[in-house]
Amino acid sequence: MGIDPAVDRDLEGAHDGLELAERQSLRRVAGLRTELEDITEVEYRQLRLERVVLVGVWTEGSAEDAENSLAELKLLAETAGSDVLDALLQRRQRPDPATFIGSGKVEELTAAVQATGADTIICDGELAPSQLRNLEDRTKVKVVDRTALILDIFAQHAKSAEGKAQVELAQLQYQTQRLRGWGGNLSRQAGGRAAGGEGIGGRGPGETKLETDRRRIQSRMAKLRRELTALRTTRDIKKARRRRNEVPAVVIAGYTNAGKSSLLNRLTGAGVLVEDALFATLDPTTRKTQTSDGRVFTMSDTVGFVRHLPHQLVEAFRSTLEEVAEADLVLHVVDASHPDPAGQIAAVREVFAEIEALHVPEIIVLNKADAADPLEVKQLLAREPHAVVVSARTGEGVDELLAAIEADLPRPAVRVEVVVPYERGDLLNQVHETGEIEELAHESDGTHLVARVSDDLAHQLNAL
């Protein structure tokens, strides 16, 4: 497999050492305390996570599933820059409507917070505004839910204009559901004495603080949607150009931190940022490469998925995720060394179903084979017959994966047999790039060619 020196980028910005340093500088600084403040604007605040206690409610599945979910929450918290001090798990039929956990567990949680000196609680679920408020009132520290945590991580890692706009839109969608007054500001209005009025005749309905916040957020969301539409148009033009040239598209997708960027670098030498952190890649990277027999195709990295990916993010990143649905082949990368790789596969396929991508041909790539349990790998292969075992770190299995990609790439539809004049070397070059050559011989009047090509190229060749 070769590498085309011409790089086809969907989004701007090179992933280099400086960028990695810049990203590292965004990490939270240990030692900065987070005090609970009186916020009048919105329920959602920019996270300044530091010393945290995790809380989970186990409502279904096995104890091992619940512990894996809490372990993933720990990784998410650490990716956001936190020190995890303690974790509590409660078995309930359903989360408590008032405090997410029962009143007895709230007391235990408060004691854990005081004992550890934590200043933030992270709940493994999406909490209603009333649950957040009640927990904060009882524990006297900030409470953050899983959705807000993931949004914060995305905000730290978004780099391109499109990525930043998508994350901000998702955050605003989250905020607009959680607008509320705080204390005496609940019904503050601009009319009446507050606006310098003099009682009867001087009072008016005015506009509440909540209405002002909501109007500003809706206005900003409309502006972001217009920007994303314009950015998507640019990307669609590039995709249309590739489609016009009949260049097949391969998309690398999978659970976050499964090794997608490492695999892209191993297969194409793309030089994409690789970091042992969740959601290190948000901006899609596309590289043009070719098979051993010379067929050109593109390979793209995508944002990682996670269990219970917030609906706001799926909606905001829909234009990016749709690249999976529009691809010719999906490399579904799985961390074979993870405690629950089958659960990760199921979580990713849930997102595939939401973006209507289950019809796309799929190769399961069992990555990190050098660190995986051979018995677990064997069980995964039995469950997923169309799978390849690789290690992006060592290069193990990469040749087998390349062979599988070549076998699954769509074949050109039309078989032609023509003599291409020597002055039409441009057409011959297109056949080399996008078709499959079966026979080629140089004759006195041109190049005798037997090949399989696209409909459009077949028309051009048959017109000679």
N, C-alpha and C positions, 0 to 999 in steps of 0.2 A: 504494500500500500504506500503510495507516495503522497506528498504534500504539495498542493498548489501554492506557489509563492504569493498569488493574488488572494488576499484575505477578504472574505465577504462578511461584513459586520452588520448586524441588525441594530445594535446600539453603540454609541460612541464610548470611548474611554478604554485605555489599555490597562490590563492587570499587571502591574509591575511591583517592584520592591517598595517603592515610595508609597504606593497605594496601600500596601499591607501595613506599613508603618502608620499611615494615616488612620487606617481602620482600628489598629491596636490602640491608638491614642483616644479613641472614642469610648474605650472601656471605662466603667465606673471606677473612681478612685477610692480605694479602701480608706476608711477613717473619717469620711464625710458623713455626718449624722443627718438623718431625715426626720424633721419634726412635722407632726400633723398640723397643717395650716388651715386657716379659715378661708376657703376658696369660694368666691361668689359667682365665678363664671360658669363652670361646667363640672360635672361629676368626675369626668376623666381628667387626670393630670399627667403631665410628662413624668415618667418614672425616674426616680433617683434611687435605685435599689442598692441596698448595702448588705445588712445582716438580716437574713430572712428565716422564717419558719414556714414549712409547707404543710398544707392541710388537704386531705383527700377524703371523699365519701365513696365507699365501695357499695354500689347498688346492684351490680350484676356481674356475672362471670366468676372466675376463680380468684382465690387470694393472690395467686401468682400474677394474674392479669392486673389486679389493683396495685400490687407492688411495682410492676413494670411501668404502669402509668405514672406513679409517683416518682420513680427513678427518671423517667423522661422529663417530668416537670423540674426535677433537680437540674438536669442538663440544660433545660431552657433557662432556668434562673441563673445558672452559671454563665451561660452565653450572654445574658443581659448584663453581667458584671456583678453578680451577687455572691455572698458567702452564705451557704446554706448551713444553718446551725442545728436544726431539728426538723422532724417530720412526724405528723400525726395522721392516722388513718382510722376512719370510723365506718362500721358496717351498719347500713340503714337500708330500708326498702326504697326510700326516696329522700332527696335532700330536704332539710328542714326549710319551710317557706320563709321563716323569719330570719334565721341566722346561718343557713346552709348546713350547719352542724347543730346538734341538740344543745340545750342549755347547759347540761352537765359537761359536755365536751368543750363548750366555750370557756368554762371556768378552768378546765385543764389546759386549754390553749393559752389563756391569759397567764397562767402560772408558768408555762413554758417560755412565753415571751419575756416575762419578768426575770426568769432564771437565766436566760441566755443573753439578755440585753438586746434582743432583736428589735428592729424598728419597722419591719414590714412583714405582713402575712400574705402568702400567695396561695390561693385556693385553686384546686384542680377541677375547674369547671367554670361555666359562665354564670356569674351572679347577677341577680336583679339589683337595681339601685337600692332598694330597701334593705336587702341582705348585706350589701356593702356598708351601708350607713349603720345598721344595727351592730355589725361586727366591729366597726371602728369605734362606736360609742362604748361598747363593752370592753374592748381590749386596749383602747387608747393609743393604737398605732395604725398606720396606714394599711389598708387591705386592698389587694390587687387580685383580679381573677385571671384565669388562663388566657382569655382573649386579649386583655390589655397587655399581658406579658409578651405574647407573640407579636402584637402590633408594635410594641416598643423595640423588639429585636429587629423587626423589619425596618423600622425607622432608622435604626443604627446602621444597617447594612445597605440600604438603598443608595445607589450612587448615580445612576443616570437620571435624566430629566423625567423619563417615563416611570422609572421605578419610584422616584420620590413622589411623583404625582399620584401613583397608584396607592402608595402607603398612606399619604395624607388623606386621600378619599376614603380609604378604609377606616382610618381613625375618626374622621368626621361622621361617617355612618354609625360608628360605635358611640360617639359622643351624643349625637342628636337623640338617641334613645334614652340618654341618661341626664339630660338637662333637668336641673331642679334648683330651686332657691336654696339659700343657706341661711338658717336662723331668721332674723328679722327682715331679710331681703326678699322673702318669698313673694310678697305682693307689692314690692316697691313699684311706684308708678311715677310718670313724669308730670302728671297733672296735679291740681290742687295745691296745697301749701308747699309741697315738695318742690314745685316749680315756681314758687313765688306768688301763687294765687291768693286771693283774699276770701276764701270761703265760697258762699253761694255766688254763682255766676262766674267764678274764677276757676272752678274745678272742671277737669275734663277726664275722659277715660285714659288718656295718655297711652303709654306702651310699657308693659311690664318688662322687667329685666330679662325674664325668661323669653319673652317674645323677641326682644332685641337679639339675644344670643342665638335663638333659633333662626331668625331672619339672616343674620350674618353667616351662620353655618350653611344654610341653604344656598346663599349667594356664592359662597366659596366653593361648595360642591358643584354647582352649575359651571363655574369657571374651570374647575379641574376636569370635569367631563369634556368640556370643549377642547381643552389642551390635549387630553388623552385621545380624543377623536382625531385631532390633527397629527399626533405622533403615530397613531395606528395607521393612518393613511400612508405615511412615509414607509412604514414597515410593509404594508400590503403591496406597495409598488415594487419593493425589492423581491417579495415573494412571488408576485406576478411575473417578474422578469425571469426568475428561476423556473417557474412553471412553463413559461413560454419556451424556454430552452430545454424543457423536459428533464430538468435536473432533479432526481429523487431526493427526498428529505428524510433524514434519520434524526429522531429526537431522543435524547437521553433523559429519562425521567426516573423518579423513585423517591424513596423516603429521604428526609433531610439527613445529612451526614452519612449517606450510604456510600459515598465515594464517586459521585457523578463527575465532578470537575477533574478528579484524578484520572478517571477513565478517559475523559475527553482529551486530557493532556497526553496520556499514554497512546491513544489511537491517532491523534493528529498533531501532537506537539504544539498545542494551542497556547500554552503558557498562562492558563487561567489560574486565578488565585485559588490556592488549596489551603484549607485551614481546618483543624479539628474542632469545629464549632458548628452548632446548628444554624442553618440559613446563612452560611457564609456566601452563598451565591444567590442573588436576586435578579440580576440583569442577564437576560439570555445572551449567550455567546454562540455565534455561528461560524463554522469553518468549512471551507471547501476542500475535499480530499477525493481520493479515487481508489477503486478496487485494484486487485492485482492484474486484472485483464483490461484496465484502463478506463472503466466507466466512472464518470465523475458524479459525486453526490455531495450533499451538505450534511453536516452533523452539528446539532445544536444542544447546548446544555440548558436546563430549565430550573426554575425555583423548586426547592425540595418540598415534599408534602409532609404532613404530620397528622397524627390522630386528632380528630375533632378540629380540623383546620377551620378557623373562624369563617363563617359565611361571608362576612364583610370582605375578607381577603380573597375568597374565591371569586366574588363579584368584581372586586377592584382589579384583580389580576386575570380576569377572564380572557382579555385579548391576548395576553401572554400564554395562558394555559391552552388557548385554542390551537396553538401551534402543535400540540400533541394530537388533537383531533384531526388536523389537516396533514399530518405526517404520513409518509409511506410505510414507516417502520418505527416502532418504539423499542428502545433498549431500556427495559425496566430493571434498574440497578437495585440490588438488595444487599444489605449488610449481613452476610452469612454468619458473622461472629456475634450478632446481636442475640439477646436472650429470647426474643420472640420475632423471628424473621417472617413467619407465616402471618402474624398479626400486622406487620408492616406492609406486606403484599396486599392484604385485604384492605387496609386503610388507603393505599394508593389507588386501588381499583375502585373504591368508593368515589374518589375525586374524578377518576376517569369516567365513571358513570354520570356524574354531575355535569361534566363538560362534553358528554356524548362522544367519548373516545374509545369505547370498548370494542368497536369494530376494527380498529387499527391493528395490523399484525404486530405481535409482541414477542420479543426474546427476553426471557428472564436471565439476568446476569448476576450470578451469585458471587459478589465481590468479597474481598478480604479473606480469600481462601487460606492465606498463610496464617491467619489467626483463628480460623473457624474450627469447630469440632467436626471431624470427618463423619461421625455418625449423623450429626444434624444435617450436614451437606447431603449425605446419602438419602435421608428422609425427604429433604426438599426436592431432590432430583426425582424421587418417586412420585411426589405430589405434582411437580411441574416438569413434565417430560421435555418441553421445548426450552431447556435451560442450558447455560454454559457456565462452568466454574472458572473464575479468573481471580487474579490479584493485580489490581492496578499498581500496587507498590512494587511488586517484584517482576511483573510481566508474565506471570504464569497464566496460561490459558488464553492469552491475547490472540495468538494465531488461530485457535479454534473459534474464537468470537468473530474474527474478521471473516473466516470462511462461512460462518453462519449468516453474517450480514450480507455477504455476496450472494448467498443462496436465496435469501428472503427478499432482496431488493427487487422491485418490479422489473420485469423484462420488457424491452421494447416490443411493440405490438406487430409491426409489419416487416415481412422478409422481402428484401429487394436484391436484384442482381442487375448491376448496371456497370457501364464504363464511364468513369468520371474523368473529363478532360483535365490535363495537367494544369490549365489556367484556373480551374475551380478547386484549388487546394483548400479554400475556405469550407466547402461542403465536406471534403474528406476529413478535415479537422473536426467538424461537428460530429461526423460518424464516429471518429476515434473517442470523442469526449462523452457522447450521450448514447451511442449504440453499441452493439456487439458485432464484431467482425468475425465472420466464419472463414472467408477466403479473401485473399488480397494478392493480386499479381500485376506487375507493371508491364504494360504493353506499349506498342508504338503510338497508339492514338489516345492513351490515357491509362488510368488505373482500373483494372477489372476488379469489381468489388461484389462480394456476397455478404450481406449483413442484415441484422435486425435493427430497425430504427423506429422512431416515432412517426405518427401519421403525417405531421407537418413536414418533417424531413423527407419522408418517402415521396410526398408530392413534388418537392423540389428536385429530388434525384430522378424521378420518373419523367420529369419535364425536360431533362437534358437531351 
